[in-house]
Amino acid sequence: MESNSVRIGRYEVAKRGVLMGRAMQTYHDLCDGPDFFESAMKELKMNEVTYNANSNAMIEADGSMQVSREHKVMFVHVPETGGRIVEKSKLFDHPKKSAVGGYHKINKFHKLEGVNSYVFTSFEHPCERFVQTFDYLKNGGNGTPEEAALTKKTIGNSTLDEFVKKGIPSEYPEFQAMWPFMFLTDKTTGESTMGVDNVFCQDQFEDVEDWIHKHYGSVIPREDNDLPSEKQCQNLKPETRQAIDDFYELDYCIFGFDRKNKNTNTKNCEARSISKSEYESRMDSCFDSLSLETKRRLQKE
């Protein structure tokens, strides 16, 4: 079995005093999850005192991002996929930490100084997520002036069918596809690499709770989990469903959803069994299979 030194070297993240988390492309396949960082730090003889001396300033710089330097974990909150439950947990509690929240893509996390964290996220069936987002905003969202303004500007008095017919606004995170939140994209080369280590399905949220409990303790009260259970996409007008599916075409392909199957139940979600390298292969093949219209739209975004 490889030693930690060999494993670290394989993705070139070993630097004396700093374990950089931004070069973790094969981490999901090779390593043992969050516990790996503890053994790696010991083998590199990282000075915990030195590390902690800089941590308060770094924590303050993290702002509202879902980063726990104490637990060495980051959570990418994809809109309307159960992320608020994780945000409300004690996982990110720290006296120096700002209120946690917001939709931050993986590229932003990897720009943080001194990050050496395990990254996880959750996602939902593309169509169900869109309908949940629409209903959530239409019904007042989180009550903030920002979301009220967003709803007024984008939805107004429109029904879901009318809203979709006008065209889904891709400039707002709430309506953007899920894959950009998880993939690191090199704007120079156009290459995309999977930046998340563990991907969970919203319909299997108990797996998220169990995984967090195993590694970080009881930080998510189960009674607070008010995830939507009713599926709505099966009842949409065919033209509305077609437009939604076309808009999220790349999400369908990357995350293994069959567009021909109108059943949107994801109880048998395969996300966690897919390696990071497989996700990257899917990205390449899925992009090649996109319609010309969708490719043009993505290139403009």
N, C-alpha and C positions, 0 to 999 in steps of 0.2 A: 504493500500500500504506500502511496506517495506521502512524503512528509509535507508539513504545511509550507515549508520553504519552496519545495518544488511546485506545489499547487499555486502558491502566490506568484511565483515567477512566470507561470504559464500565461497569466494575463497581465504581466508587467505592472503590478500595482505595489510591489514591495519597494518602499523608499524609507530609509532610516528615519524614524520619528513620525512618518505619515503613511497611513494606509488609504490610498485614494479609491473612492467608490465609483468613480466614473468610468473605470475600465473593467466592468464586471460582465462582459458579454457571455461568457460560458460558466459563470458562477453557479447558476441554477443547476447545471448538470453535474458539476464537479465537487461541490462543497456541501456542507452539512447545515446550512441555514445560519441563523444569527449566532449560534454558538461558535461558529468558525472564527468570527472576529476576535473572540476572547483568546483562543489558542494562538491565533496569528500574532496578536499584539504581544503575547508573552514570548513567542519565538523571536520576534524582531526586537525584543527588549525595549519596547516603547515605555517611556517614562510616564506613568499615570499622573504624577504630580504636574509635570510639564503640560500634559494634554489638558488636564482640568484647569490649569492656570489661564488658558486662553478660552475655555468653554463658555464662560458667561458672556463675553463679548460676542462670540459666535452665535450663542442662543438668541441674544437680542437682535442680531443681524438676520436671523431666520424669520423674524416677523411673525406673520400668521401662518406660515407654511407648516405642513404636517410633518415636523421633524422632531424626533426625540434623540438627542445626543446621549442622554443617559442610557437609553435602551438600545441605541445604535440601530434605529429603524426609521424608515420614512414611509408615509402613506400618500399615494397619488389619488386624489379625490376626483374621479370622473363624475360629472354632474348626473344626478338622479340614478345612482347605483348603490345606495345605502351608505354613502360616505359620512353623512352627518352623525350616524350612530358611532362610528369610529372617532370622529372629531370630538364628540361629547364625552368620550371615555377618559379615563385617567392616564392613558398611555402617554399623553403629551404634557401632563402636569409638570410645571416648573415655575418657581417664583419669578424668574426673569422672562418667562415666555409670554408673548402677546396672546390675545384670544385667537385660538386656532380656527381657521376656516378659509374658504375660497377655493377656486379651481386653478391649480398650478400644474403645468405640464412638466414632464420629466426633464426636459432640457433645463428648466429653471432650477430644479433640485441639484443637478449636476454642476451648476455654477457656484454652489455654496462652498465656502472655505472649510477645509478640514473635515469634509464629510466622509465617513467610512461606514455607511449604513446599508442595511438590508432593506429592499424596497418591495412593498406589496400594494395591490390595488384590487378593485372589484369592478365588474361590468355587468351589463344587462342585455337582454335581447334588443337589438337596435330599434325595432318598431315600438316595443313596449316602453322602452326608455323615452322615446320621443313623445309618446302619448302621455306618459307620466309627467314629463317636463311641461308639456302644454297645460295639463290640468293643474299642476302645481302653481305655475305662474298665473293662470287664469283665476285661481282661487286665492290669490294674494301673496303667494310665495312665502318668504320668511318675514314679510311685513316691513322690510327696510325700504327707505325712499328709493334706493338704487333699483331694487327689483320691481317696485311699483312703476318707476319710470320705464324700465325695460318692457314690462307688460303693456303699458300704454302705447309705447312706440312700436312694438312688434306685433302684438296680438290685438289690442283694442277690444272691439266688440265682435271680432271675427269668431266664427265657429271653427272647429278643427279642420273641416273640409275646406273652408274659405281660406284659412291660413296657409294650408299646404298648397292650394291652387295658386296663391300669390307667389310662392317660392319660399323655401325654408331659408332663413337668414343665417348664413354660415359665419358671420363675423362675431357672433356671440357664443361664448363657451357653452352655454346651456344647450345650444342646438348643434354644436360641432360634433363631428364623428368622434369615436372613442380612441381610435388607434393613435392620433397625435399626442394624446396624454401619456402614452406608454413608450412610444418609440423615439429614440434619439436620432435626429436627422441632421446630417452634414449638409449645410446649404451650398457648399462648394462642389461636392461630388454628387449630392443627391442621395447618398446611401443612407439607409435606415437600419438601426440596430435596436434590439429590444432592450429597454433600460429598466425593466421591472423584473424582479426575481420570482415573485409569486402572484399568480392571477386567480382570483376567486369569482365565482358567479353569484349574482345577487340572490338567486333562488336557492343557493346553498349557503346562505349567510351563517348558518350554524357552524359551518366549517371554518369561517373566519373567526368566530368566537372561540372555537376549540383550539385553533392554531395560536391565537393571541394568548389564550389562557395557558397553553403549554409553555410558551416561551417567555411571557411577561406577567403572568398571574391574572387574577380576576379583576380586570380593569374595565370590562364592558358589562353593565347590568343587563341581563337578558330581558327583564321586563320592559326595558325601554325600546325594544326592537319592534317598531311599527311599520315594517316594510309592506308595500302594497302586495296583495296576493291575487286580486282579480285581474285576469288577462282581458285586454280590450281590443287588440288588433284584429282578432278574428271577426269582429263585427263591423269593421270599417268598410266604407264603399270601396269597390275594387280599384277605381282610379286613384283614390286617396292612398290606399295601401301600396299601390304600384309606385306612386311618386315618392313615398317615404322609403320604400325598399331601394329604389334607384339612388336616392340621395345618400344612403348609408351602405352602398354597394360594397365598398372596401371592408367595412366592419363585418358584414355578413361573411365575406370570404375568409378573412384573417382568423376570425373566432369560430369558424366552422358551423355557421348557421345555414340551413338549406332554405333558400328563398321560395322554393316550390312547396315546402311544408308550411302550411298556414297555422299550424299548431305552434304557439310561441313558448310553450313550457320548456324550461331549461333545467329540469331536475337531473337530466343526464349530461350536464355540461362537461365538456372534455378539457376545459381550460388548464386545470392544474396538471394534467398529464402531458401537456405539450411543452417541450423544451424551448429554451430561448433560441437555439439555432433553428428549430422547426418554425417558430414564429417568424424568424427572419426570412426563411425560405418561402413561407407563405406570403409574406409581404411582397417579395419579388415576383412570384408567380401570379398573385392576385392582382397586382398593379398591371401586369402585362395583359391580363384578361379583361380589364375594365373597358367599358365603352369609350369611344373617342370623346364623346361629350363630357363624361365624368373626368377623364384625364385632363381635359382643358380646364374644367372648373377647379380641380385640385391644384393645378399649376398656377392659377390666379390667386388662390388663397394664401 
